[in-house]
Amino acid sequence: MDRQTVVLNGMKKPRFDPELRPEGETFASVAHTRLRGEIISGVFSGGEKLRVRQLCERYGFGISPVREALNRLSSDGFVVQSDLQGFRVAALSLDDLRELTRTRAWLNERALRESIARGDHSWEEAIVISHHRLSRTRRWLGEEASDGVNPEWETAHRAFHTSLIAGCQSRWLIGYCEQLFDMADRYRHISRTAAARRSRGPDEHRLIMEATIARDSDLAVSRLVEHFQKTAKHCEAAFASGPQASSSASGHRARIA
């Protein structure tokens, strides 16, 4: 086996160079960030067993940093810990997706309404800039969803949604919305093909931006919630017909801490 890959659960996955650790970050923090990102993006699927020693080999860290990362991810709701079975990726389910979508709608509605009421001109400007960047960034690395999601689009997409609620003046509310965004991203990544085939209608992000900048709370909230629900419907269709359905049968649910 070459030194650029490691076998996990019978599958080859890229090995990381621990020397690339950002300055000021601990090994546990780097392991947490990397594993969390790979769970969200679907590198590790729902219900997949996470073996500590294999993760140590993958990331080039010792047992202590990897265990600390797994414990933190368990608290975050991305990993399920069992005394008998060790660590597993929290499984996905249709019931969880629907509950998650409802909860995102509730919290983001409050955050958006508060932002519209309290946000200043800098907040408005940040929304316009973040939408501009999103609209000018290619979603896929190639022409098809199978080519993979463009990381720059993912960053721009998250920045846009964060900018909408950044004026609510509540770091707690923003934090909860960000956590739910990550949870929802796990489902969105399994529906990439459905998203690529989705008929091109109006730019939903632009419509949300315009209503928000116009300070029309009801319309902005309606468009944002509809955006969440449309995405969830595509996720449901992809989830119901894909291999994820069987992996969720164990009944493990991602906890929202």
N, C-alpha and C positions, 0 to 999 in steps of 0.2 A: 504493500500500500504506500502511496506517495505521502510525503510529509505535509502536503497541503490539505489533506482530507483526513477525517476520522469516521469510523463506522459507529453509528448509533442506532440501536434497534434494527440492525440489519441493513441500514441505508447509509450511503456515503454522504457526509455533510462537511462543509468547509471548516478548516481549522483556523483559529484566530491566533494572532501574534500578540502575546501578553506585553511585549515591549511597546506596543502602540497605545498603552494606557495614557489617557490625558493627564497632564500635570495637575497634581492636587487631588486626584481621585484615588480611593482605595481600590484594591483588587476586588473586594466584595461589591463595591458600587459599580465597577465596570462589568463584573459578571452579572449583576442584577439588570443593568441597562441592556446588555447584549441579549440575555436570555428573554427578558421581557419583550424586547423588540421582535425576537424570532417567534415567540408565542403569538404575538399580535399579528404578525405577517403570515403565519401559518406554516413556518418551517417545522415547528412541532405541532402536531395536530391534537385536537381534543381527546383526552383520555390516554395519551401516550405516556408511557412510563419514563421518568427522568432519573437515570442512574448516575449517582454522584461521581463515581470514578470516570465514567465516560465523559461527563461534562468537564471534569478536571482536565482530561486529555484534550478535549475540544478547545477549551479556553486557555489552557496553559497555566492554570492556577492550582493552588493546593486545595485540600478538602475543606478547610475552615472557611475561606471566602465563598466557595460554591455553596456550602450549607447555609451560610448566612444569607446569600442571595435567594436561595430556595425558600427559606423561612420568611423573608420579606415579601416574596411573590405570593406565598401562601396567605399572608395578611392582606395583600392587595386583591386577592381573589383570582389570580391567574393560575395558581397551583393548588392542588388538594393534597394534604398530607395525611397518611394513614400509618398507624403503628405497625400494621402487618404488611402493608404494600409499599411503604415508602412514599415517594413523591410522584404525582402524575399531573399532567396538564389538565386544568379544569375543563370538563367536557362541555360541548355545545348542545343546545336543544332548542326546539321551536318555542317551547313555553318560556324559556329564558330570554330568547330574542324578543318575544312579544312584551314580556315584563320590562325588559331593558328599554325598549322603544317607548313605552308609556312613561317610564320614569325619566328618560331623557327629555321627553316633551314637557313634562311637568316642570323640571328644574330649569331647562333652557328658556321656557316661557317666562318664568319669574326673572331670570337673569337678563333676558333681552328687554323686558318691560322696564326693569330698573335702569338698564343702560340707556335706553331711549329717554327716560325721565332725567337722568343725572349726567349723561355723557356730554362732554364739551366738544369744541371744534377739533381738538387733537384726536379725540376718539373717532369722530366722523372721518377725518383725514386718514387715519390708520385703516379704517374699513375699506375706503376707496383704493388705497395703495395695495392692500392685501388682496383685494379682488382683482386688481389689474395684474398682479403677479400670477395669481392663480389662472386667470383667463389666457395668459400668454405662455403657460407651461404645458408641454405635452404630457398627457396622462400616462401613455404607455411608452416603454423603451423602444418599441418598434411599431408596426402597423396594427398588430393584434394584441389582445389581452394576454395571450399565451406567451408573448414576448416579455411580460413582466411589467409591474407598475414602476413608473419613473419616480425615484426617491425624492426628486425635487418637487414633483407634483404633490406627493404625500405631505411634504413639509409645508408647501403653500396652502394646501387644503386645510390642514390643521390650523395654520396661522389665520386663515380667513374666519373660520368658525370661532376661534378664540377672540378675534378682534370684535366680533358682534357683541359679546357679553363682557368685554373688558371694562366697560364703563359702569358696571353695576355697583362698584365700590364694596364688594364683598369677596375677599380672597377665599373664604370657605366655600361660597357658592361656585366660584370659578373652579376651585379644586375638585368639587364633586362632579361638575360638568365635564372637566377634563378626564376624570377617571372613567366616566361613562362613555366618553368618546373613544377611549382605548378599548373598552369592552366591546363596543359596537364595531370597532375596526376589525376585530377577530371575525365577525360574521361577514363584514363587507369584503374581506379578502377571499372568502370562499365563493363569492359571486362575481368575480372579475369578468368571466365570460358573459354572464347575463348583462352586466353593466355595459360591456362593449357593444352588445347587440341592441341595447336599448335605443328606441327611436329618438332621433335628435329633435327635441322640441325646444321651447324657450330655455334660456340659460337660467336654471333655478337659482344659482348663487347670485346672479345679477339681479333677479327679481327680489330676492331677500334683501340685498344691499340697498336697492332703490327704496323699498318700503321703510327700511330702517333709517336711512338718511333723511327721508321725508318725515320722520318722527310719527309715522302711522303705526302705532303699537299693535292694533288688532290685525292689520294686514300683514305686518312683518312677522308676527307670531304665527298667523295662519300659514304663511308661505314656508316658514321654517319647519313647523310641525309636519306639513304636507311633504316636505323634502325628506324628513326622517322616515315618514311612513312609506313613501315610494321606495326608498332604499331598502327598508325592511322587507317589503314585498318581494323585491328581487332576491334578497338574501333567503327568504323563505322558500322561494321556488328552487333556487340552487341547492339549498340545504336539504330539502325534501327528496331531491332526486340524486344527491351525491353520496359519497361514501361516509360523509360526516354523520349521517343519520344513524348508522350502526354504531359509531364510536360514542354516541351520546346515550346509548341504551342503558348504560350503567347507572344513570340517574344522577351523576355528579353535577352540581350546579356551581357556577362561578359566584362566589359571595361578593357582595358590594360592601366593602368595609366603610 
